[in-house]
Amino acid sequence: MPDNWQCHLEDTEWICRSQDKKEARQAIIILTAKEVGPADSLKSYENHLKTPKVTANRSGQPITSKVKHTKENQVNNHIWIDGLHLSSEVSGYYTRYLATTKGKIAILVTFSAHQRFYTNYTHHFFKAIQSLKVVATNALFAKPNMAPIHGANEQFGAGIVEAFPEDMYQEDEYEEDESMQDSGNTNAIAIGLVLLALAGYAYLQISKKQKKNKRKK
């Protein structure tokens, strides 16, 4: 992760994001774990991530995610199911999912960034993914305070969307920024046309003067 990122525990999810307020709203990494239940397997994770996810935006309108890829990914000799969606957790954000099981533990790590900034973070996400190592021991059950985990009957990844900080629900702000940019582009075009018209007018005036001077000679 970038040097200015920090991680902290909120309930049962570890949340990692930038300490810079502006950058913190652009991207986030969330890690959660649960006790393996009957529905937890690599195959079930793969099928789940192949299916578009329906969520709601801040206005309550349903949004269906776009599935970009779903595949197996071997990281440090361990198999993960790797999936990428757009608008699966929060509207306008790409979220990459890495899910796996080991022993009695099921683990999910999500890497999310707003679509306008996703390419800025792909390298950091790639490095973080390559560093993933699963260390699952019975100590997690004996000492749950070490790393709180969800129960076996809880839905895998259910706490991810709730873990997103409120300041990341900002699609309206980005739309406003884009409209301002479009307005700026329109103004620039208008100014360019005015300058072009003035240049044309000046050229015609100079041409007329040159013709008059030639006639006098």
C-alpha positions in Angstrom: 0.0 0.0 0.0 1.1 3.6 -0.4 3.1 5.0 2.5 0.4 7.5 3.5 -2.2 4.7 4.0 -3.3 3.4 7.4 -5.5 0.5 8.5 -7.8 0.3 11.4 -10.4 -2.1 12.7 -14.1 -1.2 12.6 -16.3 -3.9 14.1 -15.3 -7.0 12.1 -13.7 -5.3 9.1 -10.2 -4.0 8.6 -10.3 -0.7 6.6 -7.3 0.7 4.9 -7.3 4.1 3.2 -5.2 7.2 2.6 -4.6 9.7 5.4 -5.1 12.5 2.9 -8.8 13.6 3.0 -9.1 14.0 -0.7 -7.3 10.7 -1.6 -9.2 8.9 1.1 -12.4 9.4 -0.8 -10.9 7.9 -4.0 -10.0 4.4 -2.9 -10.2 1.9 -0.1 -9.2 -1.6 0.9 -11.4 -3.7 3.2 -10.6 -7.1 4.7 -13.2 -9.3 6.4 -13.2 -12.9 7.5 -15.8 -15.5 8.7 -15.9 -19.0 10.0 -16.4 -21.4 7.1 -20.0 -22.5 6.7 -21.9 -24.8 4.3 -22.0 -22.2 1.5 -18.3 -21.3 1.7 -16.2 -22.8 -1.2 -14.1 -21.5 -4.0 -16.8 -22.7 -6.5 -19.6 -20.8 -4.7 -17.4 -17.7 -4.6 -16.7 -18.0 -8.3 -20.4 -18.4 -9.1 -21.3 -15.5 -6.9 -18.8 -13.1 -8.5 -19.9 -14.1 -12.0 -23.4 -12.8 -11.2 -24.1 -9.1 -11.4 -24.9 -7.6 -8.0 -28.0 -5.4 -7.4 -27.5 -2.6 -4.9 -29.2 0.8 -4.4 -27.8 4.3 -4.7 -28.3 7.1 -2.2 -31.7 7.9 -3.8 -32.8 4.3 -3.3 -32.8 3.5 -7.0 -31.5 0.0 -7.9 -28.2 -0.3 -9.6 -26.9 -3.5 -11.2 -23.2 -4.0 -11.2 -21.2 -4.8 -14.4 -19.0 -7.9 -14.1 -15.6 -7.2 -15.7 -13.8 -10.5 -14.9 -14.0 -13.6 -12.6 -11.1 -16.0 -12.5 -8.8 -18.1 -10.2 -5.7 -16.3 -9.1 -2.8 -18.1 -7.4 -1.0 -15.8 -4.9 1.9 -17.1 -2.8 0.9 -20.7 -3.5 -2.7 -20.2 -2.5 -5.8 -20.1 -4.8 -8.1 -17.1 -4.6 -11.2 -16.3 -6.6 -10.5 -13.0 -8.2 -13.5 -10.9 -9.5 -13.9 -7.3 -10.7 -17.2 -5.4 -10.7 -18.3 -1.8 -11.4 -20.9 -0.3 -9.0 -21.3 -3.5 -6.9 -20.7 -1.8 -3.5 -21.0 1.9 -4.2 -22.1 3.5 -7.5 -19.3 4.6 -9.7 -16.6 2.5 -7.9 -14.7 -0.4 -9.3 -14.3 -3.2 -6.7 -11.9 -6.0 -7.1 -12.7 -9.1 -4.9 -10.2 -11.7 -3.6 -11.9 -14.5 -1.8 -10.6 -17.8 -0.4 -10.8 -20.3 2.4 -8.2 -22.0 4.5 -9.0 -24.5 7.2 -12.0 -23.1 9.1 -11.5 -19.5 7.9 -13.0 -17.8 4.9 -11.3 -14.5 3.9 -12.5 -11.7 1.6 -10.4 -8.7 0.6 -11.8 -5.9 -1.5 -10.0 -3.2 -3.4 -12.2 -0.3 -4.5 -11.5 2.9 -6.3 -13.7 5.4 -8.1 -13.8 4.9 -11.8 -12.2 8.3 -12.4 -9.2 7.3 -10.3 -9.0 3.5 -10.6 -6.0 3.5 -12.9 -4.1 5.6 -10.4 -4.4 2.7 -7.9 -4.1 -0.4 -10.0 -0.4 -0.6 -9.4 -0.8 -0.3 -5.6 -3.6 -2.8 -5.6 -1.5 -5.3 -7.6 1.4 -5.0 -5.1 -1.0 -5.5 -2.2 -2.6 -8.5 -3.8 0.8 -10.1 -4.5 1.6 -9.7 -0.8 -1.4 -11.6 0.4 -0.6 -14.6 2.7 -3.2 -16.6 4.5 -2.3 -17.4 8.1 -5.3 -19.2 9.6 -4.9 -20.7 13.1 -7.1 -21.9 15.9 -6.0 -18.9 17.9 -8.5 -16.8 15.9 -11.3 -18.8 17.6 -9.7 -19.0 21.0 -8.9 -15.2 21.0 -11.5 -13.5 18.8 -10.1 -10.0 19.9 -7.0 -10.7 17.8 -9.1 -10.5 14.6 -12.9 -10.5 15.0 -14.6 -12.8 12.4 -18.2 -13.3 11.3 -20.1 -16.5 12.2 -20.4 -19.5 10.0 -24.1 -18.8 9.2 -23.5 -15.1 8.2 -23.4 -14.1 4.5 -19.9 -13.8 3.2 -19.0 -10.2 2.5 -22.2 -8.8 3.9 -20.4 -6.1 5.9 -18.4 -4.7 3.0 -20.9 -2.1 1.9 -21.6 -1.0 5.4 -17.9 -0.5 6.0 -17.7 2.1 3.2 -17.3 5.5 4.9 -20.0 8.0 4.3 -17.7 10.4 2.5 -17.2 7.9 -0.4 -20.8 8.2 -1.5 -19.9 11.2 -3.7 -21.1 10.3 -7.2 -23.1 13.6 -7.3 -20.0 15.6 -6.6 -18.0 13.9 -9.4 -20.9 14.4 -11.8 -20.9 18.1 -10.9 -17.1 18.3 -11.4 -17.5 16.7 -14.9 -20.3 19.1 -15.8 -18.1 22.0 -14.7 -15.3 20.6 -16.9 -17.7 20.2 -19.8 -18.9 23.8 -19.3 -15.2 24.9 -19.2 -14.6 23.1 -22.5 -17.7 24.8 -24.1 -16.5 28.2 -22.9 -13.0 27.5 -24.3 -14.5 26.5 -27.7 -16.7 29.7 -27.7 -13.6 31.9 -26.9 -11.7 30.1 -29.7 -14.5 30.9 -32.2 -14.5 34.5 -31.2 -10.8 34.8 -31.5 -11.0 33.1 -34.9 -13.7 35.5 -36.0 -11.6 38.5 -34.9 -8.5 37.1 -36.7 -10.6 36.8 -39.9 -12.0 40.3 -39.5 -8.4 41.7 -39.0 -7.2 39.8 -42.0 -10.0 41.2 -44.2 -9.2 44.8 -43.1 -5.5 44.4 -43.7 -6.2 42.9 -47.2 -8.5 45.9 -48.1 -5.8 48.4 -47.0 -3.2 46.6 -49.1 -5.4 46.7 -52.2 -6.1 50.4 -51.7 -2.4 51.1 -51.4 -1.7 49.2 -54.6 -4.3 51.3 -56.5 -2.8 54.5 -55.3 0.6 53.5 -56.6 
